[in-house]
Amino acid sequence: MTATPGVLRLHHSAIIRSDYAVTRRFYTEVLGLAVLAENYRVALDS
């Protein structure tokens, strides 16, 4: 039996949520993903 390959890379992710800090902590601490860049959009307050 051969193993199914898992996710090798994630190109980008957009986080749209009322509590950004909680969501960021989930992606970085629970899922173990690294933040390479963050973009804050003043016009959209996001």
Rosetta blueprint (number, residue, H / E / L):
1 M L
2 T L
3 A L
4 T L
5 P L
6 G L
7 V L
8 L L
9 R L
10 L L
11 H L
12 H L
13 S L
14 A L
15 I L
16 I L
17 R L
18 S L
19 D L
20 Y H
21 A H
22 V H
23 T H
24 R H
25 R H
26 F H
27 Y H
28 T H
29 E H
30 V H
31 L L
32 G L
33 L L
34 A L
35 V L
36 L L
37 A L
38 E L
39 N L
40 Y L
41 R L
42 V H
43 A H
44 L H
45 D L
46 S L
